[in-house]
Amino acid sequence: MCVALDDEFAELQQILDEGRLYPVFQPILDFRVRAILGYEALIRGPEGSSLARPDQLFAAAARYQMSLQLEHACREASLRAFAGQRLAGRLFLNVTPGCLLDTRLMNGHTRELLNELGIAANRIVLELTENEQITDMPGILEALLHYRGRGFQIAIDDLGEGFANLRLWSELRPEFVKIDKHFINGIADDRIKFHFVRAMQDLAEIGNASLVAEGIEREEDFVCIRDMGIACGQGYFIAYPEAYPVRLLPRRTVSALDQQSLALSPMTGGPGKLPTARTLLKMIEPVHMHASNAEVIDRFEADPSLDVLPVVQGTQPVGMINRHSMIDRFARPFRRELFGRKSCELFMDHAPLIVDQHATIQELAMMLSLAPKHYLLDGFIVTGEGQYMGVGSSHDLMGTITEMQISAARYANPLTQLPGNVPINEHVDRMLAAGSPFVAVYVDIDDFKPFNDTFGYRRGDDVIQTLARLLCEQVDERLDFVGHIGGDDFFIIFRSADWEMRCWETISRFAEAVANLLGIDERLRGGYMAENRRGELSFQPAPTLSLGAVRVGPGECESHREVAAAASAAKKQAKKRARTAGTEPAGGSLFIERRRIGAGELAVCRSSLN
């Protein structure tokens, strides 16, 4: 046994001495811009070695108190391989708390290595793993403050694996948080996992962090994560870790991304045409990464309107050069003589914002709001299937967003500010064109007119605004759409799986809200005394809700008119049920059209429209 251990120690020492560590890189996809954000560096031992697998390698290092030595060797091997391949974007480096506090990491060696390799510190993300217990939290916080001050970003790994990393999140405020693969595998079919991740997403928004879903292996989970609005993803479905990783997204990943999720905001540019990065594209002739700095300066001097120059390797964008930064550098004495003939790669931004042409305006705006400030000045590079197409500016993006907001305001209901009939119809037509199943729910307030006549339009407006607020609270803003048809009529397009529960919760909460608008005696009686249409004093019930719901599958309706007619018919059934059977215990009525909206029902819908 001792001999075996001695052999293992010797092999480990040889691997470290001879630099035989074997880094592989796994791409991390940014869903928001449909592009590779960067790569996580993973380490392997030499092929054919008993320490080839990372678990064996790190276990051996732990047995001989060589873990820190191994980590430092892993970091250097990963950085050299990353720089040697000129990989774009960020590099995620795994770091244990012990290594983070080690003086060898803070003594300037890493900074010297980055300078030697030409890698900017803001491209490095230190990914803190939970392989060992943190015993010195103040020391960790101080160390991370040190690294952040030098441009590094922070990530915590395997969120959900233990309680310790929840504390890390609250204490460290990382830029990236990785969700443990347990919660990602099967999330499309598991409501519990879905809601766990949704809760993590809410925390991420509050903490201004980007979530990375790890372990995506199935297309169903990939699409679910994308539609939830999770920022980034990583896993075998996107790409396997390789020594020479993919630089362009694989075809199956692009195909899954092309199953476009439907935006919920009103359109500009006509029905069904959502502005994307392509609409902001301006063609600027790029420079090759081997072009000299003098050539770049000449381009800027020849065209005063040129603010940035994209840099490409072949047809793939690899960097961006800012006009003011470049000219400022060369305004200093002897800079042109010293650096004029050197490659422009020396001064370019190696991690520009690169987005796919299909990235939506909303996704771009969200990305820029979370990105470093220099992206607002530099703008972004637009690609098609990974190939350079042009650049877009933040100025044009803001102008487009302003136009969209003006358009949304033009068609919004003035009382509730919710989308009115035009955006409602456009959204239904988009859903139908995409062949996406949904549930249309027509919402109407019963006995609203007597209440409005008795208590005045101001109290009536309070009821309508209360309902609008409740509807917005009950839907999932990333999946569902709420519109205000007019008066006391509302329309919801649900894609949430638990839509029926949300409907009943709305009915219940509306009943409670209306009761609070009445006096104690009126609340106990469930209504109030008022004049009816004949001028006679009679009892009037408190306003309640009637909801008519219709499931719409792919190909079952041709236009928003048919959906509106079917939902209106369901709403009438809900009101009839409330009148004939009395108000249901929850304080309202929900009628669900159980029949398939097929040819027979469509004929009825169409005849009702003629």
Secondary structure, DSSP 8 states (H G I E B T S, - for coil): -HHHHHHHHHHHHHHHHHT--EEEEEEEEETTTTEEEEEEEEEE--TTSTT-SHHHHHHHHHHTT-HHHHHHHHHHHHHHHHHHHT--SEEEEEE-HHHHH-HHHHSSHHHHHHHHHT--GGGEEEEE--SS--S-HHHHHHHHHHHHHTT-EEEEEEETS-SHHHHHHHHH--SEEEE-HHHHTTGGG-HHHHHHHHHHHHHHHHHT-EEEE----SHHHHHHHHHHT-SEE-STTT---BSS--SS--HHHHHHHTS-----S--SSSTT---BGGGG-B----EETTSBHHHHHHHHHH-TT--EEEEEETTEEEEEEEHHHHHHHHTSTTHHHHHTTSBGGGTSBSS--EEETT-BHHHHHHHHHHS-THHHHH-EEEEETTEEEEEE-HHHHHHHHHHHHHHHHHTB-TTT--B-HHHHHHHHHHHHHHT--EEEEEEEEETHHHHHHHH-HHHHHHHHHHHHHHHHHHS-TTT-EEEEEETTEEEEEE--TTHHHHHHHHHHHHHHHHHHHS-HHHHHHTEEEEE-TTS-EEEEE--EEEEEEEEE-TTS-SSHHHHHHHHHHHHHHHHHHHHHH---TTSEEEEEE-S---HHHHHHHHHHH-
